[in-house]
Amino acid sequence: MRTIPQAIKEIKALDPNTSITTSTLRRMVREGAVETVQVANKRLLNLDLLFDRLACYNGSAVTPRSVRNEV
């Protein structure tokens, strides 16, 4: 589990030329494209799930949390 800034550092370590920025990742979290766990005032990301999401993310294929049909 990583904070958003820590996740960005991990991504940049794997791909120094990545176009993913902190703002991009924060927007993905806000839109529900990336699930997080809230701990106190921090949002934590599971890196494995984040990498899976980034591997198939195209901006329109992810349904925002606000319109998902949760059971």
ABEGO torsion letter per residue (X at the ends): XBBAAAAAAAAAAABAABABBAAAAAAAAAAGABBBBBBEABBBBBAAAAAAAAAABAGAABBBAAABBBX
